[in-house]
């Protein structure tokens, strides 16, 4: 569990709102929360996430095709509500070491460092599942995502309004496995203390 200070909620010179942020693996039984999160994305955010505007029906079908066995879906809860998702989808339906990653974060929670937290955790999960190469497509106008990719050491190539990023991950280690286990355990324990949305 992480704490994020919200400068936009500052009331006085020394007063900050603090959000309790939980990032943990999403379970198949939480698919409906995933669907509702994607449906809350505005048009601009849907374009940033999927490269084009997509309908509610398309998003619903996309959720139904989520592979929880071969991929990874991480949820980001703030104050008990799912507001962001990090996805890792392997390039085929097996245990390919190459995967695509994507992040979605509801507009109200952008520009506060939440996307960076989610991305860091997603990279750790990918590494621990034997992924060696990650790919991501981003809109060239999505400066927040480009900043996250740049800080992660991704190689980026520009093609019009699209940016293709590639990131090579180091092999898993006992320390990386322990770090993920510890973060997931803390998140699960911290979630019990939060109110349900």
Protein Blocks (a to p, Z undefined) as FASTA:
>chain_A
ZZdddfklpfblmlccddddddddddfklmmmmmmmmmmpcfklmmmmnopacdfklmmm
mmmmpcfklmccddddeehiafbdcddddfbfclcfbdcddddddfklgonommmmmmmm
mmmmmmmnopabdcddddfklmmlmmmmmmnopacddehjaccdddddddddfklmmmmm
mmmmmmmmmmmmpccZZ
